[in-house]
Amino acid sequence: MQLEKKETIRAFLSLLSLCVFWGYNWVVMKKALEFSGAFQFAALRTVIGALFLFVILIGLRKPLLVRSMVKEMPTIIALGLLQTSGFTGLLIWALVTGGAGKTSILTYTMPFWVMVLAWPLLDEKIQGLQWPAALFSIMGILFILDPLHLGADKFSMLLALLSGVSWASAVIVAKKLHQRSPGLDLLSLTAWQMLFGSIPIAVAAFLVPAPAIQWTPYFIGAVVFNAIFCNALAWLLWLYALQRLAAGIASMASMLAPIIGVLAAWWQLNEVPNTKESIGMVFIALSLVIISVISIKKHESVDSSMGQD
């Protein structure tokens, strides 16, 4: 019992560390774009992150590729396009002109989009408390977007929303993949999908004109922080926490990431949300709380793909 309690405490501390990494990283990514184009930075983050995951697999003496994974390779490629190319690529693009805090909140509408997509794709109808959660998400999005007074950042806000939709689509694909092949190693799966997903971003980095990268100490540190701490190490912490914590606790604790993102952007980047944006953020936070409560009541598992790249 004592050992189990210590394991739970370690898992919760791992999850809190992860939330700090992911939350503060919105500020790091925003500042890194002062020294690099969006696609160049995204390519460095994802390619190095994927390679580091393969190094970890070799260090753990795990097989890099097994027969069951070869069979599911088309799905893994699709997962990479959605989780890495779509989610990561779009959110970093959104940060070029969008605020770090606002982008983080709009991206974290992902659970709402999972509910919406699960209805036609998984035959999981929205019901009960999911309806007010969906309503709060919609209201939050409308307050933040303020469609009657769209500003210069409307394109970045659209990219942030699309990033959340792509992330949600990856969760749906991962759920179907897990139903077909429940024995796939999650770390190996993550490494391969990240590698495949990094290819379109790397191609874009070569094709899209951008100023030369300024290899400043901050930028190098940002790449290391993103590729190793927020990608490779973060996935190890996420999988460790999911194996030892109740799904609802893991889901609810992970909501700290966008909150930390908003507060860090406020503190370091002077991004002070206006009244409508603040109301929208509260609505989205309420939606995420309701979704987590539903997960706790139903004893649902949290899909590993709900972790960030």
Stockholm file with secondary structure:
# STOCKHOLM 1.0

chainA/1-309         MQLEKKETIRAFLSLLSLCVFWGYNWVVMKKALEFSGAFQFAALRTVIGALFLFVILIGLRKPLLVRSMVKEMPTIIALGLLQTSGFTGLLIWALVTGGAGKTSILTYTMPFWVMVLAWPLLDEKIQGLQWPAALFSIMGILFILDPLHLGADKFSMLLALLSGVSWASAVIVAKKLHQRSPGLDLLSLTAWQMLFGSIPIAVAAFLVPAPAIQWTPYFIGAVVFNAIFCNALAWLLWLYALQRLAAGIASMASMLAPIIGVLAAWWQLNEVPNTKESIGMVFIALSLVIISVISIKKHESVDSSMGQD
#=GR chainA/1-309 SS CHHHHHHHHHHHHHHHHHHHHHHHHHHHHHHHTTSSCHHHHHHHHHHHHHHHHHHHHHHTTCCSCCHHHHHTHHHHHHHHIIIIIIIIHHHHHHTTTSCHHHHHHHHTTHHHHHHHHHHHHHCCCCCTTHHHHHHHHHHHHHHHHCGGGCCTTHHHHHHHHHHHHHHHHHHHHHHHHHHHCTTSCHHHHHHHHHHHHHHHHHHHHHHSCCCCCCCCHHHHHHHHIIIIIIIIIHHHHHHHHHHHSCHHHHHHHHTHHHHHHHHHHHHHHCCCCCHHHHHHHHHHHHHHHHHHHHHHHHTCCCCGGGSCC
#=GC SS_cons         CHHHHHHHHHHHHHHHHHHHHHHHHHHHHHHHTTSSCHHHHHHHHHHHHHHHHHHHHHHTTCCSCCHHHHHTHHHHHHHHIIIIIIIIHHHHHHTTTSCHHHHHHHHTTHHHHHHHHHHHHHCCCCCTTHHHHHHHHHHHHHHHHCGGGCCTTHHHHHHHHHHHHHHHHHHHHHHHHHHHCTTSCHHHHHHHHHHHHHHHHHHHHHHSCCCCCCCCHHHHHHHHIIIIIIIIIHHHHHHHHHHHSCHHHHHHHHTHHHHHHHHHHHHHHCCCCCHHHHHHHHHHHHHHHHHHHHHHHHTCCCCGGGSCC
//
